[in-house]
Amino acid sequence: MLPSYFWDIALLVGVVGMSVGVAYLYRPEHKALILSLPIPSSLALLSLGENVNASNILGLTLLLLFTHTVRILYVNVGIGIVPAIAGGVALYCGLGIGLQKVYPMTHAGFIVALVWNYLLAGLMMRYFPHRDEPGQRSQMPVVQKVIILTAVISGLILLKRQLGGFMTAFPMVGVVTAYEGRHSLWSICRQIPLIMMTMGAVNLVIYCLSPHLRLGLALTVALSLFVVIMIPLHRRQWKQKTPAAAAIAEKNKAT
């Protein structure tokens, strides 16, 4: 029997490792792919130790809201990236704690949340076209990054009972991705609907299997489905080009 804090420590180590990896990748699509990996959400689910319900699905909506909040505050409003991220985190936590108290965590509530999740993800994929954005590699020292991430994840672990399933979609790696990818926030925002679709399917599988299998085994089966879905979706998303971007690519290829 593993001690109760084992998955908390695993979550902390896993998120720090992924975030350092994101920071030192250069191209936006590579950052977005790492952001999509279900390692933090899986470890958060095991840390929470509760079966999937509507809050896990609604958390994906809040993840989308977090990312666009950071983009709008930083790009459109013009405030610094750190306060923009802080504002996005505060919004996520406030809405997550509030919805955890008022939203019905019933079977019907799960189905409604799942349908909403896929409708919203589909709309976002349709109306947010590809943009060519510059890459960026981290200039922040690794030690400083680890300290910041440790503080963020430790705070999240302390709030996990208040957040419930919303903890699994919290932008743990997304906080660092938004900071390190602040010159390509549009591209990062475009990746979130893919996460909504793939993690929606993962949560649905866990939800259906959990009455019959232990949580860890149900999660393992669901993650196998994630690989099957994410690879073609990610390739499709990043092969889409605007006409201008396609023309530039053809010109570069010709020369």
Secondary structure as a PSIPRED ss2 file (coil, helix, strand):
# PSIPRED VFORMAT (PSIPRED V4.0)

   1 M C   1.000  0.000  0.000
   2 L C   1.000  0.000  0.000
   3 P C   1.000  0.000  0.000
   4 S C   1.000  0.000  0.000
   5 Y C   1.000  0.000  0.000
   6 F H   0.000  1.000  0.000
   7 W H   0.000  1.000  0.000
   8 D H   0.000  1.000  0.000
   9 I H   0.000  1.000  0.000
  10 A H   0.000  1.000  0.000
  11 L H   0.000  1.000  0.000
  12 L H   0.000  1.000  0.000
  13 V H   0.000  1.000  0.000
  14 G H   0.000  1.000  0.000
  15 V H   0.000  1.000  0.000
  16 V H   0.000  1.000  0.000
  17 G H   0.000  1.000  0.000
  18 M H   0.000  1.000  0.000
  19 S H   0.000  1.000  0.000
  20 V H   0.000  1.000  0.000
  21 G H   0.000  1.000  0.000
  22 V H   0.000  1.000  0.000
  23 A H   0.000  1.000  0.000
  24 Y H   0.000  1.000  0.000
  25 L C   1.000  0.000  0.000
  26 Y C   1.000  0.000  0.000
  27 R C   1.000  0.000  0.000
  28 P H   0.000  1.000  0.000
  29 E H   0.000  1.000  0.000
  30 H H   0.000  1.000  0.000
  31 K H   0.000  1.000  0.000
  32 A H   0.000  1.000  0.000
  33 L H   0.000  1.000  0.000
  34 I H   0.000  1.000  0.000
  35 L H   0.000  1.000  0.000
  36 S H   0.000  1.000  0.000
  37 L C   1.000  0.000  0.000
  38 P C   1.000  0.000  0.000
  39 I H   0.000  1.000  0.000
  40 P H   0.000  1.000  0.000
  41 S H   0.000  1.000  0.000
  42 S H   0.000  1.000  0.000
  43 L H   0.000  1.000  0.000
  44 A H   0.000  1.000  0.000
  45 L H   0.000  1.000  0.000
  46 L H   0.000  1.000  0.000
  47 S H   0.000  1.000  0.000
  48 L H   0.000  1.000  0.000
  49 G C   1.000  0.000  0.000
  50 E C   1.000  0.000  0.000
  51 N C   1.000  0.000  0.000
  52 V C   1.000  0.000  0.000
  53 N C   1.000  0.000  0.000
  54 A H   0.000  1.000  0.000
  55 S H   0.000  1.000  0.000
  56 N H   0.000  1.000  0.000
  57 I H   0.000  1.000  0.000
  58 L H   0.000  1.000  0.000
  59 G H   0.000  1.000  0.000
  60 L H   0.000  1.000  0.000
  61 T H   0.000  1.000  0.000
  62 L H   0.000  1.000  0.000
  63 L H   0.000  1.000  0.000
  64 L H   0.000  1.000  0.000
  65 L H   0.000  1.000  0.000
  66 F H   0.000  1.000  0.000
  67 T H   0.000  1.000  0.000
  68 H H   0.000  1.000  0.000
  69 T H   0.000  1.000  0.000
  70 V H   0.000  1.000  0.000
  71 R H   0.000  1.000  0.000
  72 I H   0.000  1.000  0.000
  73 L H   0.000  1.000  0.000
  74 Y H   0.000  1.000  0.000
  75 V H   0.000  1.000  0.000
  76 N H   0.000  1.000  0.000
  77 V H   0.000  1.000  0.000
  78 G C   1.000  0.000  0.000
  79 I C   1.000  0.000  0.000
  80 G C   1.000  0.000  0.000
  81 I H   0.000  1.000  0.000
  82 V H   0.000  1.000  0.000
  83 P H   0.000  1.000  0.000
  84 A H   0.000  1.000  0.000
  85 I H   0.000  1.000  0.000
  86 A H   0.000  1.000  0.000
  87 G H   0.000  1.000  0.000
  88 G H   0.000  1.000  0.000
  89 V H   0.000  1.000  0.000
  90 A H   0.000  1.000  0.000
  91 L H   0.000  1.000  0.000
  92 Y H   0.000  1.000  0.000
  93 C H   0.000  1.000  0.000
  94 G H   0.000  1.000  0.000
  95 L H   0.000  1.000  0.000
  96 G H   0.000  1.000  0.000
  97 I H   0.000  1.000  0.000
  98 G H   0.000  1.000  0.000
  99 L H   0.000  1.000  0.000
 100 Q H   0.000  1.000  0.000
 101 K H   0.000  1.000  0.000
 102 V H   0.000  1.000  0.000
 103 Y C   1.000  0.000  0.000
 104 P C   1.000  0.000  0.000
 105 M C   1.000  0.000  0.000
 106 T C   1.000  0.000  0.000
 107 H H   0.000  1.000  0.000
 108 A H   0.000  1.000  0.000
 109 G H   0.000  1.000  0.000
 110 F H   0.000  1.000  0.000
 111 I H   0.000  1.000  0.000
 112 V H   0.000  1.000  0.000
 113 A H   0.000  1.000  0.000
 114 L H   0.000  1.000  0.000
 115 V H   0.000  1.000  0.000
 116 W H   0.000  1.000  0.000
 117 N H   0.000  1.000  0.000
 118 Y H   0.000  1.000  0.000
 119 L H   0.000  1.000  0.000
 120 L H   0.000  1.000  0.000
 121 A H   0.000  1.000  0.000
 122 G H   0.000  1.000  0.000
 123 L H   0.000  1.000  0.000
 124 M H   0.000  1.000  0.000
 125 M H   0.000  1.000  0.000
 126 R H   0.000  1.000  0.000
 127 Y H   0.000  1.000  0.000
 128 F C   1.000  0.000  0.000
 129 P C   1.000  0.000  0.000
 130 H C   1.000  0.000  0.000
 131 R C   1.000  0.000  0.000
 132 D C   1.000  0.000  0.000
 133 E C   1.000  0.000  0.000
 134 P C   1.000  0.000  0.000
 135 G C   1.000  0.000  0.000
 136 Q C   1.000  0.000  0.000
 137 R C   1.000  0.000  0.000
 138 S C   1.000  0.000  0.000
 139 Q C   1.000  0.000  0.000
 140 M C   1.000  0.000  0.000
 141 P C   1.000  0.000  0.000
 142 V H   0.000  1.000  0.000
 143 V H   0.000  1.000  0.000
 144 Q H   0.000  1.000  0.000
 145 K H   0.000  1.000  0.000
 146 V H   0.000  1.000  0.000
 147 I H   0.000  1.000  0.000
 148 I H   0.000  1.000  0.000
 149 L H   0.000  1.000  0.000
 150 T H   0.000  1.000  0.000
 151 A H   0.000  1.000  0.000
 152 V H   0.000  1.000  0.000
 153 I H   0.000  1.000  0.000
 154 S H   0.000  1.000  0.000
 155 G H   0.000  1.000  0.000
 156 L H   0.000  1.000  0.000
 157 I H   0.000  1.000  0.000
 158 L H   0.000  1.000  0.000
 159 L C   1.000  0.000  0.000
 160 K H   0.000  1.000  0.000
 161 R H   0.000  1.000  0.000
 162 Q H   0.000  1.000  0.000
 163 L H   0.000  1.000  0.000
 164 G H   0.000  1.000  0.000
 165 G H   0.000  1.000  0.000
 166 F H   0.000  1.000  0.000
 167 M H   0.000  1.000  0.000
 168 T H   0.000  1.000  0.000
 169 A H   0.000  1.000  0.000
 170 F C   1.000  0.000  0.000
 171 P C   1.000  0.000  0.000
 172 M H   0.000  1.000  0.000
 173 V H   0.000  1.000  0.000
 174 G H   0.000  1.000  0.000
 175 V H   0.000  1.000  0.000
 176 V H   0.000  1.000  0.000
 177 T H   0.000  1.000  0.000
 178 A H   0.000  1.000  0.000
 179 Y H   0.000  1.000  0.000
 180 E H   0.000  1.000  0.000
 181 G C   1.000  0.000  0.000
 182 R C   1.000  0.000  0.000
 183 H C   1.000  0.000  0.000
 184 S C   1.000  0.000  0.000
 185 L H   0.000  1.000  0.000
 186 W H   0.000  1.000  0.000
 187 S H   0.000  1.000  0.000
 188 I H   0.000  1.000  0.000
 189 C H   0.000  1.000  0.000
 190 R H   0.000  1.000  0.000
 191 Q H   0.000  1.000  0.000
 192 I H   0.000  1.000  0.000
 193 P H   0.000  1.000  0.000
 194 L H   0.000  1.000  0.000
 195 I H   0.000  1.000  0.000
 196 M H   0.000  1.000  0.000
 197 M H   0.000  1.000  0.000
 198 T H   0.000  1.000  0.000
 199 M H   0.000  1.000  0.000
 200 G H   0.000  1.000  0.000
 201 A H   0.000  1.000  0.000
 202 V H   0.000  1.000  0.000
 203 N H   0.000  1.000  0.000
 204 L H   0.000  1.000  0.000
 205 V H   0.000  1.000  0.000
 206 I H   0.000  1.000  0.000
 207 Y H   0.000  1.000  0.000
 208 C H   0.000  1.000  0.000
 209 L H   0.000  1.000  0.000
 210 S C   1.000  0.000  0.000
 211 P C   1.000  0.000  0.000
 212 H C   1.000  0.000  0.000
 213 L C   1.000  0.000  0.000
 214 R C   1.000  0.000  0.000
 215 L H   0.000  1.000  0.000
 216 G H   0.000  1.000  0.000
 217 L H   0.000  1.000  0.000
 218 A H   0.000  1.000  0.000
 219 L H   0.000  1.000  0.000
 220 T H   0.000  1.000  0.000
 221 V H   0.000  1.000  0.000
 222 A H   0.000  1.000  0.000
 223 L H   0.000  1.000  0.000
 224 S H   0.000  1.000  0.000
 225 L H   0.000  1.000  0.000
 226 F H   0.000  1.000  0.000
 227 V H   0.000  1.000  0.000
 228 V H   0.000  1.000  0.000
 229 I H   0.000  1.000  0.000
 230 M H   0.000  1.000  0.000
 231 I H   0.000  1.000  0.000
 232 P H   0.000  1.000  0.000
 233 L H   0.000  1.000  0.000
 234 H H   0.000  1.000  0.000
 235 R H   0.000  1.000  0.000
 236 R H   0.000  1.000  0.000
 237 Q H   0.000  1.000  0.000
 238 W H   0.000  1.000  0.000
 239 K H   0.000  1.000  0.000
 240 Q C   1.000  0.000  0.000
 241 K C   1.000  0.000  0.000
 242 T C   1.000  0.000  0.000
 243 P H   0.000  1.000  0.000
 244 A H   0.000  1.000  0.000
 245 A H   0.000  1.000  0.000
 246 A H   0.000  1.000  0.000
 247 A H   0.000  1.000  0.000
 248 I H   0.000  1.000  0.000
 249 A H   0.000  1.000  0.000
 250 E H   0.000  1.000  0.000
 251 K H   0.000  1.000  0.000
 252 N H   0.000  1.000  0.000
 253 K H   0.000  1.000  0.000
 254 A H   0.000  1.000  0.000
 255 T C   1.000  0.000  0.000
